[in-house]
Amino acid sequence: MEFDSLSRFESTPDANFGKGPFALLIAEDRVELGSTLDHLHALGFRAIFLVAPPDLQVPEPPTISKAAVHIIRAPSRRPGVTEDAVNALSAKVPGEWIHYCYNGEYLFYPFCEDSTVGELVTWVTEERREAVLTYVIDLYAGDLTAHPNAVDLDSALLDSSGYYADVRRGGFNSDEVMERQLNFYGGLRWRFEEHVTGPKRKIDRIALFKAKPGVSLRADHTLTDEEMNTYACPWHHSLTAAMCSFRVAKALRTNPGSRHDISDFRWHKSVQFHWSSMQLMELGLMEPGQWF
């Protein structure tokens, strides 16, 4: 199914998209769009909603996939398009789980090699949780001469340390400390912070959540239901996930204000990414909680 605009998707009488979980992929360009779609198919999402500009050619889905791909034509780089698209889908599928990402981003959760995303959200629901906190872990090419846009799946690197958390407060100039919420930082946004505006330096995102009436996504990648922004429930540790992403590296290498200042992303804490959930857990970049 294809919609010629986001407003057309919103105004179309409710279609039966079936049961989730659903993925919403925002295609800012064609870089690794095919591999991102393949990754979402492999995780077992029942349907994928792809937000893409009218002139962007969409790769054919794998022939083995049973997931439907619904295309929403919209200017994917417009400010606010992420919130608009996520909230529009959320309103269409109340009670279903939604994951959102951009091209060149890959969702990992504990033991994802052996468990579908459907099995994951079933277990999270049984734990009386309605959202999964996700850390955006920057990936980058080791050789920027060979890969000038910093994207290289075969030899991707990530930072093995340099991540930290800070207290999250209720609002501007507020002294209220938000219960079980923290702002997380690290990766390229931390090491090259002079090229990243303050609001965009956080690496936490509620990238997988259950759609609920009246709950919407905000510009800072948090939800309007504060309990859904917490890193754990009151009684035990909760599962967290990782979004392994080339997005920041690509932006730093293509934006005119930063590309001439960066000749190499490597440092002494760079390690090869093995595309493994176990590696991410061993590095402390996500938490299995009571999962398995």
PEMOWO-V546035 format. One record per residue. N is the residue number from 1. PHI is phi in degrees with one decimal (999 if undefined). BURIAL is 1 if it has 16 or more other ideal C-beta (glycine too) atoms within 10 Angstrom, else 0. Layout:
N_PHI_BURIAL / N_PHI_BURIAL
This chain:
1_999_0 / 2_-130.1_0 / 3_-117.5_1 / 4_-81.8_0 / 5_-164.2_0 / 6_-67.6_1 / 7_-65.2_0 / 8_-67.6_0 / 9_-60.8_1 / 10_-67.3_1 / 11_-89.8_0 / 12_-65.5_0 / 13_-50.8_0 / 14_-49.0_0 / 15_-88.8_0 / 16_-90.2_0 / 17_-87.3_1 / 18_78.2_0 / 19_-91.7_0 / 20_-83.8_1 / 21_-75.5_1 / 22_-114.1_1 / 23_-117.4_1 / 24_-118.4_1 / 25_-110.7_1 / 26_-100.1_1 / 27_-91.6_1 / 28_-77.8_1 / 29_-162.6_1 / 30_-92.5_0 / 31_-62.3_1 / 32_53.3_1 / 33_-65.7_1 / 34_-62.7_0 / 35_-69.2_0 / 36_-67.2_1 / 37_-60.7_1 / 38_-60.4_1 / 39_-64.7_1 / 40_-64.5_1 / 41_-60.9_1 / 42_-65.0_1 / 43_-73.3_1 / 44_99.6_1 / 45_-65.1_1 / 46_-74.1_1 / 47_-153.2_1 / 48_-123.1_1 / 49_-104.2_1 / 50_-108.2_1 / 51_-93.7_1 / 52_-146.2_1 / 53_-61.6_0 / 54_-59.1_0 / 55_-93.2_0 / 56_-91.2_1 / 57_-78.6_0 / 58_-94.3_0 / 59_-62.6_0 / 60_-70.8_0 / 61_-70.2_1 / 62_-58.1_0 / 63_-66.7_0 / 64_-83.8_0 / 65_-78.8_1 / 66_-101.0_0 / 67_-80.9_1 / 68_-79.5_0 / 69_-116.5_1 / 70_-105.6_1 / 71_-102.3_1 / 72_-115.7_1 / 73_-82.0_1 / 74_-161.2_1 / 75_-69.6_0 / 76_-72.0_1 / 77_-98.1_0 / 78_-65.1_0 / 79_-56.4_0 / 80_89.5_0 / 81_-66.4_1 / 82_-61.8_1 / 83_-61.7_1 / 84_-61.9_1 / 85_-70.0_1 / 86_-62.8_1 / 87_-69.3_1 / 88_-66.0_1 / 89_-66.1_1 / 90_-57.6_1 / 91_-68.0_0 / 92_-81.3_1 / 93_-130.5_1 / 94_-59.6_0 / 95_87.5_0 / 96_-103.2_1 / 97_-85.2_1 / 98_-127.1_1 / 99_-118.9_1 / 100_-126.2_1 / 101_-158.1_1 / 102_-116.0_1 / 103_-64.2_1 / 104_82.9_1 / 105_-124.6_1 / 106_-136.5_1 / 107_-75.8_1 / 108_-126.2_1 / 109_-134.2_1 / 110_-53.9_1 / 111_63.1_0 / 112_-65.9_1 / 113_-65.4_0 / 114_-117.2_0 / 115_-135.5_1 / 116_-78.0_0 / 117_-66.0_1 / 118_-64.7_1 / 119_-64.8_0 / 120_-61.9_1 / 121_-69.7_1 / 122_-62.2_0 / 123_-67.9_1 / 124_-61.8_1 / 125_-62.2_0 / 126_-64.3_0 / 127_-82.6_1 / 128_61.2_0 / 129_-114.6_1 / 130_-120.0_1 / 131_-158.0_1 / 132_-122.6_1 / 133_-69.4_1 / 134_-125.7_1 / 135_-98.9_1 / 136_-85.2_1 / 137_-103.2_1 / 138_-70.8_1 / 139_-107.8_1 / 140_-158.5_1 / 141_-75.6_1 / 142_-79.0_1 / 143_-115.1_0 / 144_-79.1_1 / 145_-73.1_0 / 146_-75.6_0 / 147_-130.3_1 / 148_-63.6_0 / 149_-91.5_1 / 150_71.3_1 / 151_-106.8_1 / 152_-154.8_1 / 153_-66.9_0 / 154_-70.2_0 / 155_-134.4_0 / 156_-65.0_1 / 157_-113.7_1 / 158_-143.9_1 / 159_-82.4_1 / 160_-88.0_1 / 161_-155.1_0 / 162_96.7_0 / 163_-101.4_1 / 164_-153.1_0 / 165_-124.7_0 / 166_-134.4_0 / 167_-61.2_0 / 168_-103.1_1 / 169_-107.6_0 / 170_-66.4_0 / 171_176.9_0 / 172_-60.9_0 / 173_59.8_0 / 174_-92.9_0 / 175_-94.5_0 / 176_-72.4_0 / 177_-85.7_0 / 178_-75.3_1 / 179_-67.3_0 / 180_56.5_0 / 181_-128.7_1 / 182_-139.9_1 / 183_-95.1_1 / 184_-110.4_1 / 185_-137.2_1 / 186_147.5_1 / 187_69.9_1 / 188_-65.9_1 / 189_-64.3_1 / 190_-82.3_1 / 191_-70.0_1 / 192_-120.4_1 / 193_-62.6_0 / 194_-64.7_0 / 195_-103.0_1 / 196_-122.8_1 / 197_-66.5_0 / 198_-48.6_0 / 199_-62.1_0 / 200_-99.2_0 / 201_-84.0_0 / 202_-67.6_1 / 203_-112.8_1 / 204_-91.1_1 / 205_-151.2_1 / 206_-86.6_1 / 207_-90.8_1 / 208_-143.5_1 / 209_-153.9_1 / 210_-92.5_1 / 211_-65.5_1 / 212_-136.2_1 / 213_-57.1_0 / 214_85.7_0 / 215_-105.6_1 / 216_-132.4_1 / 217_-84.7_1 / 218_-101.1_0 / 219_-63.6_0 / 220_-91.5_0 / 221_68.1_1 / 222_-112.5_1 / 223_-107.6_1 / 224_-76.0_0 / 225_-93.4_1 / 226_-63.4_0 / 227_-62.7_0 / 228_-74.6_1 / 229_-95.7_1 / 230_-79.9_1 / 231_-86.8_1 / 232_-157.2_1 / 233_-85.2_0 / 234_-66.7_0 / 235_-104.2_0 / 236_-166.9_0 / 237_-65.1_0 / 238_-111.4_1 / 239_-64.5_1 / 240_-124.6_1 / 241_-130.1_1 / 242_-130.2_1 / 243_-110.6_1 / 244_-82.9_1 / 245_-136.6_1 / 246_-87.7_1 / 247_-62.1_1 / 248_-70.2_1 / 249_-58.6_1 / 250_-62.4_1 / 251_-65.1_1 / 252_-65.3_1 / 253_-89.1_1 / 254_-110.4_0 / 255_-73.6_0 / 256_-58.7_0 / 257_-73.7_0 / 258_-127.9_0 / 259_-64.0_1 / 260_-81.9_0 / 261_-93.4_0 / 262_-122.9_1 / 263_-107.2_0 / 264_-161.7_0 / 265_-93.4_1 / 266_-70.8_0 / 267_-147.4_0 / 268_-69.5_0 / 269_-104.2_0 / 270_-75.3_0 / 271_-135.3_0 / 272_-67.5_0 / 273_-88.4_1 / 274_-97.0_0 / 275_54.1_0 / 276_-130.7_0 / 277_-67.3_1 / 278_-63.8_0 / 279_-60.5_1 / 280_-65.1_1 / 281_-69.0_1 / 282_-64.4_0 / 283_-82.1_1 / 284_76.2_0 / 285_-94.4_1 / 286_-161.7_1 / 287_-124.7_1 / 288_-74.7_0 / 289_58.7_1 / 290_-95.3_0 / 291_-62.7_1 / 292_58.7_0
